[in-house]
């Protein structure tokens, strides 16, 4: 096997959960091969650079061709990821925490809450 459809390869290496999602991404212009927007039926070969836009940009180099969905360790061996690191997640820090079971806030506590929330 010297080439595989790009949507099949993206699905097989577990970039997209379904093949139809990979096909839709190709149709929507979210996938590029060697810098060019492509159709889902475009073939990829070993050494091609595939750019896929999911929640962030993924830049992948094709190392091995597969056309069936395989286990994650085998799929990871079929590509080299040149993507920039994902942005750090913002942690939600609760500003005011009430103990469970303490009942409704008093008028004073409610005013303090409003002051903290900026209302």
Phi and psi restraints in degrees (value plus and minus 20) as a CYANA .aco file:
   2 UNK   PHI    -129.2   -89.2
   2 UNK   PSI     -31.6     8.4
   3 UNK   PHI    -173.4  -133.4
   3 UNK   PSI     135.3   175.3
   4 UNK   PHI    -159.9  -119.9
   4 UNK   PSI     129.4   169.4
   5 UNK   PHI     -79.8   -39.8
   5 UNK   PSI     122.7   162.7
   6 UNK   PHI     -86.6   -46.6
   6 UNK   PSI     -56.9   -16.9
   7 UNK   PHI     -87.6   -47.6
   7 UNK   PSI     -56.0   -16.0
   8 UNK   PHI     -87.0   -47.0
   8 UNK   PSI     -62.8   -22.8
   9 UNK   PHI     -85.1   -45.1
   9 UNK   PSI     -63.5   -23.5
  10 UNK   PHI     -82.4   -42.4
  10 UNK   PSI     -56.5   -16.5
  11 UNK   PHI     -91.5   -51.5
  11 UNK   PSI     -61.2   -21.2
  12 UNK   PHI     -87.0   -47.0
  12 UNK   PSI     -54.0   -14.0
  13 UNK   PHI    -111.4   -71.4
  13 UNK   PSI      -8.5    31.5
  14 UNK   PHI      48.9    88.9
  14 UNK   PSI      12.4    52.4
  15 UNK   PHI    -100.0   -60.0
  15 UNK   PSI     -61.5   -21.5
  16 UNK   PHI    -133.8   -93.8
  16 UNK   PSI     126.5   166.5
  17 UNK   PHI     -91.6   -51.6
  17 UNK   PSI     -53.5   -13.5
  18 UNK   PHI    -148.5  -108.5
  18 UNK   PSI     138.2   178.2
  19 UNK   PHI     -89.4   -49.4
  19 UNK   PSI     -53.9   -13.9
  20 UNK   PHI     -87.2   -47.2
  20 UNK   PSI     -52.6   -12.6
  21 UNK   PHI     -86.9   -46.9
  21 UNK   PSI     -59.0   -19.0
  22 UNK   PHI     -85.5   -45.5
  22 UNK   PSI     -60.0   -20.0
  23 UNK   PHI     -84.7   -44.7
  23 UNK   PSI     -62.8   -22.8
  24 UNK   PHI     -84.2   -44.2
  24 UNK   PSI     -58.1   -18.1
  25 UNK   PHI     -84.4   -44.4
  25 UNK   PSI     -58.5   -18.5
  26 UNK   PHI     -86.2   -46.2
  26 UNK   PSI     -63.3   -23.3
  27 UNK   PHI     -83.5   -43.5
  27 UNK   PSI     -56.2   -16.2
  28 UNK   PHI    -100.3   -60.3
  28 UNK   PSI     -21.6    18.4
  29 UNK   PHI      62.1   102.1
  29 UNK   PSI      -1.2    38.8
  30 UNK   PHI    -110.4   -70.4
  30 UNK   PSI     -21.8    18.2
  31 UNK   PHI    -144.8  -104.8
  31 UNK   PSI     113.4   153.4
  32 UNK   PHI    -148.6  -108.6
  32 UNK   PSI     125.2   165.2
  33 UNK   PHI    -139.6   -99.6
  33 UNK   PSI     102.1   142.1
  34 UNK   PHI      32.4    72.4
  34 UNK   PSI      17.7    57.7
  35 UNK   PHI      65.9   105.9
  35 UNK   PSI     -19.1    20.9
  36 UNK   PHI    -134.2   -94.2
  36 UNK   PSI     116.9   156.9
  37 UNK   PHI     -85.2   -45.2
  37 UNK   PSI     122.8   162.8
  38 UNK   PHI    -155.3  -115.3
  38 UNK   PSI     149.9   189.9
  39 UNK   PHI    -115.9   -75.9
  39 UNK   PSI     146.3   186.3
  40 UNK   PHI     -84.0   -44.0
  40 UNK   PSI     -48.2    -8.2
  41 UNK   PHI    -104.3   -64.3
  41 UNK   PSI     -19.7    20.3
  42 UNK   PHI     -84.1   -44.1
  42 UNK   PSI     118.3   158.3
  43 UNK   PHI    -107.5   -67.5
  43 UNK   PSI     124.1   164.1
  44 UNK   PHI    -135.1   -95.1
  44 UNK   PSI     128.2   168.2
  45 UNK   PHI    -143.5  -103.5
  45 UNK   PSI     148.5   188.5
  46 UNK   PHI     -82.1   -42.1
  46 UNK   PSI     112.2   152.2
  47 UNK   PHI      79.7   119.7
  47 UNK   PSI     -31.1     8.9
  48 UNK   PHI     -91.4   -51.4
  48 UNK   PSI     130.7   170.7
  49 UNK   PHI    -121.4   -81.4
  49 UNK   PSI     104.9   144.9
  50 UNK   PHI    -135.6   -95.6
  50 UNK   PSI     105.9   145.9
  51 UNK   PHI    -129.3   -89.3
  51 UNK   PSI     101.7   141.7
  52 UNK   PHI    -143.4  -103.4
  52 UNK   PSI     114.5   154.5
  53 UNK   PHI    -125.3   -85.3
  53 UNK   PSI      87.9   127.9
  54 UNK   PHI    -126.9   -86.9
  54 UNK   PSI    -133.9   -93.9
  55 UNK   PHI     -99.6   -59.6
  55 UNK   PSI     -39.8     0.2
  56 UNK   PHI    -168.9  -128.9
  56 UNK   PSI     150.0   190.0
  57 UNK   PHI     -97.1   -57.1
  57 UNK   PSI     111.1   151.1
  58 UNK   PHI    -137.0   -97.0
  58 UNK   PSI     106.2   146.2
  59 UNK   PHI    -133.0   -93.0
  59 UNK   PSI      96.0   136.0
  60 UNK   PHI    -142.9  -102.9
  60 UNK   PSI     123.7   163.7
  61 UNK   PHI    -131.2   -91.2
  61 UNK   PSI     111.4   151.4
  62 UNK   PHI     -97.9   -57.9
  62 UNK   PSI     100.3   140.3
  63 UNK   PHI    -124.3   -84.3
  63 UNK   PSI     -58.9   -18.9
  64 UNK   PHI    -160.3  -120.3
  64 UNK   PSI     131.0   171.0
  65 UNK   PHI    -120.6   -80.6
  65 UNK   PSI     110.1   150.1
  66 UNK   PHI    -156.9  -116.9
  66 UNK   PSI     128.4   168.4
  67 UNK   PHI    -142.6  -102.6
  67 UNK   PSI     -16.9    23.1
  68 UNK   PHI    -141.2  -101.2
  68 UNK   PSI     127.6   167.6
  69 UNK   PHI     -91.4   -51.4
  69 UNK   PSI     107.8   147.8
  70 UNK   PHI    -144.1  -104.1
  70 UNK   PSI     158.7   198.7
  71 UNK   PHI     -83.4   -43.4
  71 UNK   PSI     138.2   178.2
  72 UNK   PHI     -80.0   -40.0
  72 UNK   PSI     -62.7   -22.7
  73 UNK   PHI     -82.9   -42.9
  73 UNK   PSI     -57.4   -17.4
  74 UNK   PHI     -91.1   -51.1
  74 UNK   PSI     -60.4   -20.4
  75 UNK   PHI     -84.0   -44.0
  75 UNK   PSI     -58.8   -18.8
  76 UNK   PHI     -86.1   -46.1
  76 UNK   PSI     -47.8    -7.8
  77 UNK   PHI     -97.2   -57.2
  77 UNK   PSI     -31.4     8.6
  78 UNK   PHI    -110.6   -70.6
  78 UNK   PSI     -20.3    19.7
  79 UNK   PHI    -167.3  -127.3
  79 UNK   PSI     138.4   178.4
  80 UNK   PHI    -138.5   -98.5
  80 UNK   PSI     104.2   144.2
  81 UNK   PHI    -112.3   -72.3
  81 UNK   PSI      95.3   135.3
  82 UNK   PHI    -126.3   -86.3
  82 UNK   PSI       0.2    40.2
  83 UNK   PHI     -91.1   -51.1
  83 UNK   PSI     128.2   168.2
  84 UNK   PHI     -87.4   -47.4
  84 UNK   PSI     134.1   174.1
  85 UNK   PHI     -84.2   -44.2
  85 UNK   PSI     129.4   169.4
  86 UNK   PHI     -87.2   -47.2
  86 UNK   PSI     131.4   171.4
  87 UNK   PHI     -85.6   -45.6
  87 UNK   PSI     129.5   169.5
  88 UNK   PHI     -85.8   -45.8
  88 UNK   PSI     124.9   164.9
  89 UNK   PHI     -97.8   -57.8
  89 UNK   PSI     121.4   161.4
  90 UNK   PHI    -106.3   -66.3
  90 UNK   PSI     105.7   145.7
  91 UNK   PHI    -107.0   -67.0
  91 UNK   PSI     117.4   157.4
  92 UNK   PHI    -104.9   -64.9
  92 UNK   PSI      97.6   137.6
  93 UNK   PHI    -126.5   -86.5
  93 UNK   PSI      95.1   135.1
  94 UNK   PHI     -86.2   -46.2
  94 UNK   PSI     112.2   152.2
  95 UNK   PHI     -98.9   -58.9
  95 UNK   PSI     -59.2   -19.2
  96 UNK   PHI    -155.5  -115.5
  96 UNK   PSI     104.5   144.5
  97 UNK   PHI    -143.1  -103.1
  97 UNK   PSI     106.2   146.2
  98 UNK   PHI    -119.4   -79.4
  98 UNK   PSI     124.4   164.4
  99 UNK   PHI     -86.7   -46.7
  99 UNK   PSI     120.3   160.3
 100 UNK   PHI     -88.0   -48.0
 100 UNK   PSI     113.1   153.1
 101 UNK   PHI      70.3   110.3
 101 UNK   PSI     -12.2    27.8
 102 UNK   PHI    -107.7   -67.7
 102 UNK   PSI     -20.1    19.9
 103 UNK   PHI      66.2   106.2
 103 UNK   PSI    -188.1  -148.1
 104 UNK   PHI     -93.2   -53.2
 104 UNK   PSI     130.5   170.5
 105 UNK   PHI     -89.9   -49.9
 105 UNK   PSI     127.5   167.5
 106 UNK   PHI     -94.6   -54.6
 106 UNK   PSI     152.7   192.7
 107 UNK   PHI     -80.2   -40.2
 107 UNK   PSI     -60.9   -20.9
 108 UNK   PHI     -85.3   -45.3
 108 UNK   PSI     -63.7   -23.7
 109 UNK   PHI     -85.2   -45.2
 109 UNK   PSI     -57.5   -17.5
 110 UNK   PHI     -85.2   -45.2
 110 UNK   PSI     -60.5   -20.5
 111 UNK   PHI     -84.5   -44.5
 111 UNK   PSI     -59.3   -19.3
 112 UNK   PHI     -82.8   -42.8
 112 UNK   PSI     -61.8   -21.8
 113 UNK   PHI     -80.7   -40.7
 113 UNK   PSI     -66.3   -26.3
 114 UNK   PHI     -81.4   -41.4
 114 UNK   PSI     -59.0   -19.0
 115 UNK   PHI     -85.8   -45.8
 115 UNK   PSI     -60.4   -20.4
 116 UNK   PHI     -86.0   -46.0
 116 UNK   PSI     -58.0   -18.0
 117 UNK   PHI     -98.9   -58.9
 117 UNK   PSI     -31.2     8.8
 118 UNK   PHI      63.9   103.9
 118 UNK   PSI      -3.4    36.6
